[in-house]
Amino acid sequence: MKIRPLKTHNKKEVSRLLSQAKTFNEQEVQVALGVVDEALRRPEKGDYCAFCALNSNGSFTGYICFGPIPMTEGCYDLYWIVVDKACSRRGIGGKLLEFMEDFVIKKGARRIYVDTSSTPPYEPARALYEKHGYRVVGLLEHFYRKGDHKVIFMKEVRTGA
């Protein structure tokens, strides 16, 4: 597997993965694609960093988007991580997380935050975060809609952080 920066021509693959996931509603898909647009339009700003995973034959298997949290020192947000359903449970999500962690540590990160939903379709994502050392640090009840809580995960990535 190879991880490289997302390129403009990958946007349709990102859109396909987001729609295929059946986890995200139309508004969420549009927000994710808007973030990808911003990452592709102004990579030098570094507000959003977007990378994709390719398998050995060069097929698009997933992507991750993250960035520094404004007005913080060394804190990053994981905005999106999606893996092709045909490739799920093969460690791609974990490799994307590890790539992100290595990348942000080199930029001086001390913490990574992830916001996600408490609903059943997001259970695999929550399990992935926990498996990779993220812990729940907050729960905002009925945040997204009634019965859909915002679960906030965090991982310390630098000793003494």
N, C-alpha and C positions, 0 to 999 in steps of 0.2 A: 504494500500500500504506500502511496505517495501523498503527501499533503503539500499543497501549494496555494499561493494567493488566488482568490476567486478572480475570474476574468469576465468581461462584459458578456461574452457568448455563453457563459454558464448560467445567466439569469433564468433562462427557460428551464434548465434542469432544477434550479432552486425552486421555481414555481411548481414544477411537476412534483417534487418531493413534498412540498408544503401541502399541496392539494391531495396527494396520495395518502398522506398521514392520517387523514380523517380526524385529526385531533384539533386542528385549528379551524375557527370559523372564518368567513370571508374577510371580516375586518382585520383579524389577526394576520391573515395571509397578505393583505395589502400593506399592513405596517411592516411586516418582515421584508417584503419586496422593496418598500421605501427605504429601509435601513440598508439593504444591499445596494440600492441605487446610490445612496449617499457614500457608502464605503467605496464604491467603484468610481464615483465622480471626483472625490477628493481624498485619495489614499494618503497624501502627504500630511493632511490634518491629523490623522491618527485617531479621530473620534470613534470611528468604527473600523474594526479589523475583520476582514472576511476571508476565510480559507476553505478550500474544498479537499475532500479525500477522493483519490482515484485508485481503482484496483489495478492489478498488474497489466490488464489489457487497456488501461486508460479510461475505463468507464467511470462516470461520476457516481460516487456512492454515498456522499454526505457533505454537509457543510457546517461551519461554525462561525458565529459572528459575536464579537465581544469588543469592549472598549473601556477606556478609563472613565471613572465616574467624576464628572465635573465637581470642582471645589473640594476634592479629597486629596489626600496624600497617599499614593500607592494603592488605591482601591480600584478594582475593575468590576464591571458587570459582564456576565455571560448573557447575551441577548437571545441568541437562537442557536440551537444545535438540532440537526435533523439528519437521520440516516435513512437511506432507501430501504423500504420494507423487505425487499428481496435479499438484502444483506444484513438484516437485523440479527442481533445475538452472535455477531462474529467479531466483536471487539472494536468496531470502527468508532462508535461513540466514545469509548474509553480512550482510544488513540487520539481522537480530536481534542478531548479534554486535556490529556497529557501535553499535547502540542501547545494548546493555549496556555497552560500553566508555565511551561518552559519559556514561551514567548514573553509573557507578562513579567515573569521573574527577571528576565534580562532587561526589562524596562523599569525595574525597581518596584514591582508590585509587592504588597505585603498581604493583601486580602483579595479574594474573589467572591462576589455575591451572585446569587442566582435567584430570580423570582419565578415561581411557577404556580400552577393551579393545584388545588387539593382534590380535583375530580378524578374518577377512575381512569379516564384515558391518559392521564399524566403519571400514573403509577410507574410505568417503566422508566420515565425520566427521573422521578424522585429516587427510584432504586439505583439508577446509574450514579446519581450524585452521591448518595450515601456510600455506595461501593467504593467511590474514589475519594472518600475522606471529607466530604462536605457534610456539615451538620445543620440542623434546623436551628435558626436563631430568632425566628419570628413567625407569627401567624396573624394575619389580618382577616378577621372573620367577615364573610359576606362581601369581600372586596370586589370581585369581578361581577358577581350577581348573587342573589340570595342562594346560599348553600355552596357557593364556589369561593373558597378562601384562598388568599394569597399566602403561599408558603415561601419563606425566605431562607435560603441556604447560604452558608458562608464557609470558606476554607482559608485558613492561615497558610500562606505559601512562602513566608520568609521567617526564619528563626528570629525570635524577639519581636515579632510583629505585634 
